[in-house]
Amino acid sequence: MNDHDKIIDLESRLTYMDDTVEQLNQIVSEQQLKIDFLERQLKQIASDYNEFKEQLAPDIVDTKPPHY
């Protein structure tokens, strides 16, 4: 394998790696959007839960029974 062939091989590998990195970047970006969405949903659910808990039984306190 001469130097020219080695350069062509390296350029091909670099192009493949660039494409792979771009695909991985796209996947990570999509996952981050999903994580952000799920975090917002979780915060909303926790807020709704606390509101409902206060509305339904404001005098009930979440504590462990005495035998614990």
C-alpha distances in whole Angstrom, upper triangle without the diagonal:
4,7,8,6,7,10,11,10,12,15,15,16,18,20,20,22,24,25,26,28,30,31,32,34,36,37,38,40,42,42,44,46,47,48,50,52,53,54,56,57,58,60,62,63,64,66,68,68,70,72,73,74,76,78,78,79,80,82,80,77,74,75,75,78,80,79,75
4,6,5,6,9,10,11,12,14,16,17,18,20,21,23,24,26,27,28,30,32,33,34,36,38,39,41,42,43,45,47,48,49,51,53,54,55,57,58,59,61,63,64,65,67,69,69,71,73,74,75,77,79,80,81,81,83,81,79,76,77,76,79,81,81,77
4,5,5,6,9,10,10,12,14,15,16,18,20,21,22,24,25,26,28,30,31,32,34,36,37,38,40,41,43,45,46,47,49,51,52,53,55,57,57,59,61,62,63,65,67,67,69,71,72,73,75,77,78,79,79,81,79,77,74,75,75,78,80,79,75
4,5,5,6,9,10,11,12,14,15,17,18,20,21,23,24,26,27,29,30,31,33,35,36,37,39,41,42,44,45,46,48,50,51,52,54,56,56,58,60,61,62,64,66,67,68,70,72,73,75,76,77,78,79,81,79,77,74,75,75,78,80,80,76
4,5,5,6,9,10,10,12,14,15,17,18,20,21,22,24,26,27,28,30,32,33,34,36,38,39,40,42,44,45,46,48,49,51,53,54,55,57,59,60,61,63,64,65,67,69,70,71,73,75,76,77,77,79,77,75,72,73,73,76,78,78,74
4,5,5,6,9,10,10,12,14,15,16,18,20,21,22,24,26,27,28,30,31,32,34,36,37,38,40,42,43,44,46,47,48,51,52,53,55,57,58,59,61,62,63,65,67,68,69,71,73,73,75,75,77,75,73,70,70,70,74,76,75,71
4,5,5,6,9,10,10,12,14,15,16,18,20,21,22,24,25,26,28,30,31,32,35,36,37,39,40,41,43,45,46,47,49,51,52,53,55,56,57,59,61,62,63,65,67,68,70,71,72,73,73,76,74,72,69,70,70,73,75,75,71
4,5,5,6,9,10,11,12,14,15,17,18,20,21,23,24,26,27,29,30,31,33,35,36,38,39,40,42,44,45,46,48,50,51,52,54,55,57,58,60,61,63,65,66,67,69,70,71,73,73,75,73,71,68,70,70,73,75,75,71
4,5,5,6,9,10,11,12,14,15,16,18,20,21,22,24,26,27,28,30,32,33,34,36,38,39,40,42,43,45,47,48,49,51,53,54,55,57,58,59,61,63,64,65,67,69,69,71,71,73,71,69,66,67,67,70,73,72,68
4,5,5,6,9,10,10,12,14,15,16,18,20,21,22,24,26,26,28,30,31,32,34,36,37,38,40,41,42,45,46,47,49,51,52,53,55,56,57,59,61,62,63,65,67,68,69,69,71,69,67,64,65,65,68,70,70,66
4,5,5,6,9,10,10,12,14,15,16,18,20,21,23,24,25,27,29,30,31,33,35,36,37,39,40,42,43,45,46,48,50,51,52,54,55,56,58,60,61,62,64,66,67,68,68,71,69,67,64,65,65,69,71,71,67
4,5,5,6,9,10,11,12,14,15,17,18,20,21,23,24,26,27,29,30,32,33,35,36,38,39,41,43,44,45,47,48,49,51,53,54,55,57,59,60,61,63,65,65,67,67,70,68,66,63,64,64,67,70,69,66
4,5,5,6,9,10,10,12,14,15,16,18,20,21,22,24,26,27,28,30,32,32,34,36,37,38,41,42,43,44,46,47,49,51,52,53,55,57,58,59,61,62,63,65,65,67,65,63,60,61,61,64,67,66,63
4,5,5,6,9,10,10,12,14,15,16,18,20,21,22,24,25,26,29,30,31,32,35,36,37,39,40,41,43,45,46,47,49,51,52,53,55,56,57,59,61,62,63,63,66,64,62,59,60,60,64,66,66,62
4,5,5,6,9,10,11,12,14,15,17,19,20,21,23,24,26,27,29,30,32,33,35,36,38,39,41,42,44,45,46,48,50,51,53,54,55,57,59,60,61,63,63,65,63,62,59,60,61,64,66,66,63
4,5,5,6,9,10,11,12,14,15,17,18,20,21,23,24,26,27,29,30,32,33,35,37,38,39,41,42,43,45,47,48,49,51,53,54,55,57,58,59,61,61,64,61,60,57,58,58,62,64,64,60
4,5,5,6,8,10,10,12,14,15,16,18,20,21,22,24,26,26,28,30,31,32,34,36,37,38,40,41,43,45,46,47,49,51,52,53,55,56,57,59,59,61,59,57,54,56,56,59,61,61,57
4,5,5,6,9,10,10,12,14,15,16,18,20,21,23,24,25,27,29,30,31,33,35,36,37,39,40,42,43,45,46,48,49,51,52,54,55,57,58,58,60,59,57,54,56,56,59,62,62,58
4,5,5,6,9,10,11,12,14,15,17,18,20,21,23,24,26,27,29,30,32,33,35,36,38,39,41,42,44,45,47,48,49,51,53,54,55,57,57,60,58,56,53,55,55,59,61,61,58
4,5,5,6,9,10,11,12,14,15,16,18,20,21,22,24,26,27,28,30,32,33,35,36,37,39,41,42,43,45,47,48,49,51,52,53,55,55,57,55,54,51,52,52,56,58,58,54
4,5,5,6,9,10,10,12,14,15,16,18,20,21,22,24,25,26,29,30,31,33,35,36,37,39,40,41,43,45,46,47,49,51,52,53,53,56,54,52,49,50,51,54,57,57,53
4,5,5,6,9,10,10,12,14,15,17,19,20,21,23,24,26,27,29,30,32,33,35,36,38,39,40,42,44,45,46,48,50,51,52,52,55,53,52,49,51,51,55,57,57,54
4,5,5,6,9,10,11,12,14,16,17,18,20,21,23,24,26,27,29,30,32,33,35,36,38,39,41,42,43,45,47,48,49,51,51,54,52,50,47,49,50,53,56,56,52
4,5,5,6,9,10,10,12,14,15,16,18,20,21,22,24,26,26,28,30,31,32,34,36,37,39,40,42,43,45,46,47,48,49,51,49,47,45,46,47,50,53,53,49
4,5,5,6,9,10,10,12,14,15,16,18,20,21,23,24,25,27,29,30,31,33,35,36,37,39,40,42,44,45,46,48,48,50,48,47,44,46,47,50,53,53,49
4,5,5,6,9,10,11,13,14,15,17,18,20,21,23,24,26,27,29,30,32,33,35,36,38,39,41,42,44,45,47,47,49,48,46,44,46,47,50,53,53,50
4,5,5,6,9,10,11,12,14,15,16,18,20,21,22,24,26,27,28,30,31,32,35,36,37,38,41,42,43,44,45,47,45,44,41,43,44,47,50,50,46
4,5,5,6,9,10,10,12,14,15,16,18,20,21,22,24,25,26,28,30,31,33,34,36,37,39,40,41,43,43,45,44,42,39,41,42,45,48,48,44
4,5,5,6,9,10,11,12,14,15,17,19,20,21,23,24,26,27,29,30,32,33,35,36,38,39,41,42,42,45,43,42,39,41,42,46,49,49,46
4,5,5,6,9,10,11,12,14,16,17,18,20,21,23,24,26,27,29,31,32,33,35,36,38,39,40,41,44,42,41,38,40,41,45,48,48,45
4,5,5,6,9,10,10,12,14,15,16,18,20,21,22,24,25,26,28,30,31,32,34,36,37,38,39,41,39,38,35,37,38,41,44,45,41
4,5,5,6,9,10,10,12,14,15,16,18,20,21,22,24,25,27,29,30,31,33,35,36,37,37,40,38,37,34,36,37,41,44,44,41
4,5,5,6,9,10,11,12,14,16,17,18,20,21,23,24,26,27,29,30,32,33,34,36,36,39,38,36,34,37,38,41,44,45,42
4,5,5,6,9,10,10,12,14,15,16,18,20,21,22,24,26,27,28,30,31,32,34,34,37,36,34,32,35,36,39,42,42,39
4,5,5,6,9,10,10,12,14,15,16,18,20,21,22,24,25,27,29,30,31,32,33,35,34,32,30,32,33,36,39,40,36
4,6,5,6,9,10,11,12,14,15,17,18,20,21,23,24,26,27,29,30,32,32,34,33,32,30,32,33,37,40,41,38
4,5,5,6,9,10,11,12,14,15,16,18,20,21,22,24,26,27,28,30,30,33,32,31,29,32,33,37,40,41,38
4,5,5,6,9,10,10,12,14,15,16,18,20,21,22,24,25,26,28,28,31,30,28,26,29,30,33,36,37,34
4,5,5,6,9,10,11,12,14,15,17,18,20,21,23,24,26,27,27,30,28,27,24,27,28,32,35,36,33
4,5,5,6,9,10,11,12,14,16,17,18,20,21,23,24,26,26,29,28,27,25,28,30,33,36,37,34
4,5,5,6,9,10,10,12,14,15,16,18,20,21,22,24,24,27,26,25,24,27,28,31,35,36,33
4,5,5,6,8,10,10,12,14,15,16,18,20,21,22,22,25,24,22,20,23,25,28,31,32,30
4,5,5,6,9,10,11,12,14,15,17,18,20,21,21,24,23,21,20,23,25,28,31,33,30
4,5,5,6,8,10,11,12,14,15,16,18,20,20,23,22,22,20,24,26,29,32,34,31
4,5,5,6,9,10,10,12,14,15,16,18,18,21,20,20,18,21,23,26,30,31,29
4,5,5,6,9,10,10,12,14,15,16,16,19,18,17,15,18,21,24,27,28,26
4,5,5,6,9,10,11,12,14,16,15,18,18,17,16,20,22,25,28,30,28
4,5,5,6,8,10,10,12,14,14,18,17,17,17,20,23,26,29,31,29
4,5,5,6,9,10,10,12,13,16,14,14,13,17,19,22,25,27,25
4,6,5,6,9,10,11,10,13,12,12,12,15,18,21,24,26,24
4,5,5,6,9,10,10,13,13,14,14,18,21,24,27,29,28
4,5,5,6,8,9,13,12,14,14,18,20,22,26,28,27
4,6,5,6,7,10,9,10,10,14,17,19,22,24,23
4,6,6,5,8,9,10,11,15,18,20,23,26,25
4,6,6,10,11,13,14,18,21,23,26,28,28
4,6,9,9,12,13,17,20,21,24,26,26
4,6,6,9,11,14,17,18,20,23,23
4,6,8,11,14,17,18,21,24,23
4,6,10,12,15,16,18,21,21
4,7,9,12,13,15,18,18
4,6,9,11,13,16,16
4,7,9,12,15,13
4,6,9,11,10
4,6,8,6
4,6,6
4,5
4
